[in-house]
């Protein structure tokens, strides 16, 4: 673990894995809830946790360097179900990378219990973990200039849902009509770190032939 100062009242804690970052985030939230840690914001990322709004960052840093992390806690009780049509243009590429038939991609993905590890990239975008390491996929060699809102995608060990149209290089495997970010909603983000997520198919999986002939969006 490495603790770095950020400005006058923040610390960035670096750990060696995503699992450690999740465990550290959960432990810091617990300490804030019990009153033993005074901090404004606790923001997890892939292998870091940012603590912002600290009254005494030096004292907190000293305590963190000797902190023994507990195991990653179970996901929060809250579960979000995301209806998805497995109709993405990259299904065939993902299936080839996994070495499975196209229909197997939707089955594996829909049967996986996901957890929001952290949020970022765009408001409402959650990085979901849960797929075994053998299902990691690379990003596209050439990112798309515009990925439609609601696109369900894979990259590395993560699954994500694009909350709005934006450039992106993730592999697109499906679409959802669920609104991930709504500024009129409280909270505006549907997903938050620790939330459990399930993808629920709303249409039959795309066939091998249909997927192989699906048009690729312009790059």
N, C-alpha and C positions, 0 to 999 in steps of 0.2 A: 504494500500500500504506500502511495506517495501523496502527500498533502501539499498543495501549492496555493500561495496567496493570490487572490484576485481582487485588485483594488484595495480599498481600505476596510471593507467589512464583509468579505466573501472568501470562501475557500473552495478549491476544486480538488476532490479526492479521486485519485486514479487507482484502479484495481486491475487484476489480471484477467478477469473474465466477466461475461454478462451475468452469470449466476451470482458472482460476488457483488456486482453492482446492484442487483435486485435485493440481495440480502442486506447490504449496507443501507439501501434506501428504506427498506422496511424497518430496520433497527433505528434509524434516525427518526422516522415518523413516530415510532413507539416512544422514543425518548422525548420528543416534542410534546406528544399527547400527555405523558405523565408529568411534564413540567421540568424535567432535568436538562433540557436543551432549549435555549431561547434562540430561535432562528426564524427569519421571515419566510423564505422559500427553500424547498428541498427539491432539486430538479435532477432526476436520473437520466443517464444516457447509456450508450452501449457498454462502456467500461469506466464511466466516471459518474460522480454525483456532485452537484454544485450546491453549496450551502450559502445562501445570500441573506444579508441582513443580520449579521452576527454582531453582538455588542462587544465581545472579547474574542476575536478570531484566533489570537495566539494561544489562549488557553484551550479553546476547542481543538485546535490543531494538535496540541500536546496530548490531549486525551485520545484523539483518533489514531495516532501512530501506534498505540498499544492496544487498540481495540481488537478483540477476538470476535470475528464475525460468526453469528449463529447460522444454521442452515436456512436456505431460502424458505420463507413461510408459504403455506398454501395460498392459492389465489383468493382474492376477496370473494365474499359470498355473491356479490352482484355479477350476473351473467348477462351478456348482450348477445342476442341471436341476430345474425346478419343473413337475410335471404339472399341467395346468390344464384345466378344463371351461369353455369360453367360453359361459357361461349367465347372465351378469350382467344385472340389470334395467335397466342404463343403456346397453346396447349400441346400442339404436336412437338414443338421444340423441347418443352419441359418433359413430356413423356419420353422422348428420345434420350434426354440427359439422364432420366431416372432408369431407363431401360425397361419401361412398362408400356402396355397399351394405353391409348389416350384416355379411355374411360376410367382407367385406374387412377389417374391424377385426381379427378373429381371425387372418387371414392375415398382415397387416402386423405385428401384435404378436408372433406366434410366430416370424416370420422375423428379428426384430431381435436383435442381440447387445447385451445390457445390461451395465452396470457399476454396482456399488454406489458411489455418490458419497459418501454419508455415512449415518449411522444416527441415529435419534432418534424422537421422538413417543411411542413405547412400546418396551419391551424386545423386540429382535428385528426391529424395523421398519427396513427399508433403503430409502433413496431411490435408485431405479435410473434411470440416464440411458442414452440410446441412440436413442430415437425422434427423427427429424428435427423441427425447429421447427414445421413445418407441421401436426404432429399434437398440438401443445399443446392442452389442453382446460381450460375453466374449472372451478372447483369448483361443486358444486351450490348453487343459491341458498339452499336450506334444508337444512342438514345432517341426516342421519339420527341418531336418538337411540341406535341400536344397529346397528352393522355386524357381521355374523357373522365369526368367526375364519376365516381362509383366503380371505377375499375379495381378489381381484386387482383393483386400482383404478388410475385415472389422475387426475392433477391437475397443471395447468401442464405442465412438461416431464418430469414424473416418473411412473414406475410404482412401485407399492408393493403389498405383501401384508400385510393386517392379521393380526398374530400372535395376537391374541385379540379377543374381542368388545369394541367400544368405540364411542362416538359418532364420527362422521366425515362429511366432506362431499365425499369423492372420488367420482369416477364409477366404478361397479362394472361390470366387464366379464366377470368369471369367478370361479371358486372352485378351491381346491386343498385336498387333504387333508394336504399336507406340513406338518410341525410346524416353525415358524420359531424358536420359543423353547422350550427345555426345560432347566429348572434342573438336571436330573440329567445333562445331557450336557456334555461338555467339548470345545470351548467351548459355552456355553448357546445362543448366537446362531448360527444357521445362516449368516447373511450378515454380512460385515464389509467395510469400505471397501476398494475395489480388486477385490473378487471379481467374476468374470464370471458372468452369469446367463443361462440360456436357458429359455424357457417352451415346454413340450412338450404339444401338445393330446392329450387322452386320450379325446375324444369328438368327433363331427362338429360343426362350427360350427352355432350356432343359426340356424334359418331366419328369413326376414323375418317370416313370419306369427307364428311362435312368439314372437319377440322383441317384436313389436308388442302381443301380448296378455299378456305376462308381468306378473304381479301386482307392484305396487310395494310394498316394505316400508313399514310404518307410519312416519310421521315424528313 
